[in-house]
Amino acid sequence: MNDKKVVIDFSPRTVIWAVLVVLAIWFVYVSKEILIILFLSYIFAAAINPLVNRLEKKKIPRPLGIFSVYLLVAGFLALFFWLVIPPAIDESNKLIQNSDKIIEGVDELIEPLGISTADFFGDETEGFNGALKDINYGGILSGAAGFLTNIFSLLVVFVIGFYLLLQRNGVERAISHYLPAKYQKNALLVSNKIASKMSRWVRGQILLAFIIFIINYIALTILGVEYALVLAIISGFLELLPIIGPIIAGVLAALVALTVSPLLALIVAVWYILVQQLENHLLVPQIMKKAVGVNPIVTIVAMLIGGKILGIMGVIIAVPVVASITVVYQEIIDG
């Protein structure tokens, strides 16, 4: 029997490429915070660029148009924090303080069924009470608040976004300057598609979350559900998570309503189902029809991976990153 020796020969070019790939991965890892800020700046600039362009067409100087849009955004954020955040924090504190009573009320109502909240949430979290506190302190609201409190990073995003907007064709100039001529056409096409998708996604997501927040807040207030503001804010934030986000928001609202009566819990559950149907068949097709267009399952997986790697920031940028990769992949497939 002849033994054949397999010889693997690595050319200098292969070794160099392997080293460059490793260095690139290392660079991305050590610079991830900076890259995230740059990517968020790009998303922010892409989101408000259509409005700036519209003002420029009305003979308003571009710097003045950018400054006006920034004032509008800052004013909206200030109004939101002034009107919504203080009562939301107050309701959150009350929800935590009364969580034991909520659990007792739910347990009393479901006791005839031979089950308890601990059967669903386990003893490690002390039943639903522990899960509720985990949601409040470790969930979406606290994550978003933690991000917003990082004033320096937020200011950097605004500043970089300002300069990206100031140079209307800055990306095009960079591509023309740094890329070989034969790649410039495709690179410009991909860049424009990514910017367009990011712009539509950000504006669509904000509008969708705001609509869901408003209608749920009005409905829960009319129905007399406690902590209506907090529950409505949660439902708005969870719009970022397709399919399971609205389900989580609906279950949480129904459980809080269950402490009042099973009938109220049923009405709340039915309401959230109706809102979900309205969203799926009317709001999403109209608002997000030209947006990212990423499969919901892919979106969920991307958010899980992003959250595991980068926490709340990973969840926030997961969809834009996947959308960008999808655009590049589609261009490669189309040739």
Buried (B, 14 or more C-beta within 10 A) or exposed (E): EEEEEEEEEEEEEEEEEEEEEEEEEEEEEEEBEEBBBBBBBBBBBBBBBBBBEEBBEEEBEBEEBBEBBBEEBEEEEEEEEEEBBEEBBEBBEEBBEBBEEBBEBBBEBBEEEEEBBBEEBEEEBBBBBBBBBEBBEEBBBBBBEEBEEEEEBBEBBBEBBBEBBEEBEEBBEEBEEEBEEEEBEBBBEBBEBBBBBBBBBBBBBBEBBEBBBEBBBEBBEEBEBBBBBBBBBBBBBBBBBBEEBBBBBBEBBBBBBBBBEEEBBEBBBEBBEEBBEBBEEEBBEEBBEEBBEBEEEBBBEBBBBBBEEBEBBBBBBBBBBBBBBBBBEEBEEEE
